[in-house]
Amino acid sequence: MMAAQMNNPIETKQVVRLNKKYRFQWEPTQECYVLLYPEGMIQLNQAAGEILQRCQNSLSIQEIISDLKKAFPDADTLADDVLEFLAEASAAGWVELD
Amino acid sequence: MTNLIARETATNSSQGAPLTSAKPLWLLAELSYACPLQCPYCSNPLNYPKARANELSTEQWFEVFAQARALGAVQLGLSGGEPLVRQDLEQLIGEARRLGYYTNLITSTLGANPERLSRLKDAGLDHIQISYQGSDEVINDRYAGTRSFKHKIMMTKAAKQLQLPMVMNFVLHRGNIHQLNDMLNMALELGADYVELANIQYYGWGLKNRDLLMPSREQLITAEQSCNEFRQRHAGKMDVLFVIPDYFEDRPKPCCNGWGTTFMTITPDGKALPCHAAGEIKGLEIPDVRARNLEWIWQQSSIFNAFRGDQWMQEPCRSCPEKETDFGGCRCQAFQLTGDASNTDPVCDKSPQRGLIDEAIKTSQQPKLAAQELIFRNPGSAKKLLLEN
């Protein structure tokens, strides 16, 4: 799924923004977060939902990681997981990185 | 309160155990069959004018939206006919937004100017899908049956200026498929977020005009090549969806993602259907939202349960290893072409009735048909067809 191109490695000081084409919201009947776009929907697993929820306020990746660490102190590989996810989300066009 | 649609009542409350865990994620609201265009490929029923006298009110649509949302609906398609004929569209969109829907306006744009589009956006509209019948005025207006091209271009630009997500949907058939390159270039220039190249399907008026509109296999091959070349040249700039008409494939489409699993359509006069063409299938009782609530309709009605699961399947579908991929194809098409909605969709080359499709393709290519004329979709034609049958 990742774009077959040489991406610059992501830096944690970069600010993440949800692409305006997508709407992020909690869906009560599905008990998960979703991304909505023209005639389509992406169901997000818990980790993806927690990360994207924090992409709505123009925070830097470092700020997002810090916030997640507070909420999930037992998650060992959190920083790496966040970076990996955001790289994929960026390649998919869900988020923009400044 | 007598006009409100059915809510929970004593008679409805003995619901029975839920028969499905699937949710109607996609609600298609056909707000009116009235339309200023006269497209001969339209999938609305031939007798569409009779719904005009019995359209749901604003409050009734509010209730439909609320009930469907409670069942899990999140994508709302506002369609028809032409949804812009509804003067309460701003209110409907506002209510849908309040309920948390993602709203898609599926429209010709006739019935709105840029100012109205701005109001619709302010009311909460999330995306506009604009239909095009050609890449220039001559072809577009010929097949729309109505002068509309210039207006569509103007409204497309207005949507971009408002930063409203915008999709251009080019409806393709024999008469305009040669314009594919121009269509794609036009969409790129106008900044469409996505482009749909929608080869027509054969329901309603489209079925009536099938012989005159069906492209040839050569036209489709050329079109698909052009499309792929465009994708290569402009990779990543704009997503292009190109769907080959199923007649020219050897497997059917997984119709409505499986009957009664994902979609619910509500017609302008309040009928609930698993798909917008299902009203044409004889012998199925069609529930009315004024008489039954949507939860009962989704879970318990005979029409929504008619083709759930695979117990209804006949051979070859019943034993087919691909049945969970395409569910045996389209029920409406099986009914229309073979007389039995539980048959294999004859498009499938495993169907013993595939010959019907091959014959239809052959017939459509006959030169003598050039003398025939398209039947354009309008109340006059609808009346005439009713009298003929």
Interface residues (C-beta under 8 A of the other chain):
Chain A: A3 K20 K21 R23 Q25 E27 T29 Q30 V34 L36 Y37 P38 E39 G40 M41
Chain B: K23 L25 A70 L71 G72 V74 Q75 G77 G100 Y102 N104 D126 H127 Q129 Q163 P165 V167 D193 Y194 G236
